[in-house]
Amino acid sequence: MKKTVVLGASPKPIRYSYSAVEQLKSKGHEAVPIGIKDGSIAGIEIVKGTPEVEGVHTITLYLGPQRQPPYYEYIFSLKPKRIIFNPGTENMELIQMAKERGVEVEVGCTLVMLSLGNY
């Protein structure tokens, strides 16, 4: 199973990031929701700030490109094997940085990947 940081997690059930945490958990993946608002998703507390997280396989982004730069250093400090750019989060600068560091880049939808079984 793939430990996944959901960056941009929202406590609002209508948000895709909320569904992603629920689906990751239901498929047996450990989800670490990181956001800016208090709350929980599927019994998992949303963490604020830039917490240390060990053993990260995937970071799935739910932050628009304009909100990503302050997280660049943090993202790479987690040493992810893969970054998923969900629709609306595509950012050529961060994609290039990831590729230069040998991090796999996936431009796609976490929810679709999970539902198709190719996560």
Secondary structure, DSSP 8 states (H G I E B T S, - for coil): ---EEEET--S-TTSHHHHHHHHHHHTT--EEEEESS--EETTEE-EES----SS--EEEE-S-GGGSGGGHHHHHHT--SEEEE-TT---HHHHHHHHHTT-EEEES-HHHHHHHT--
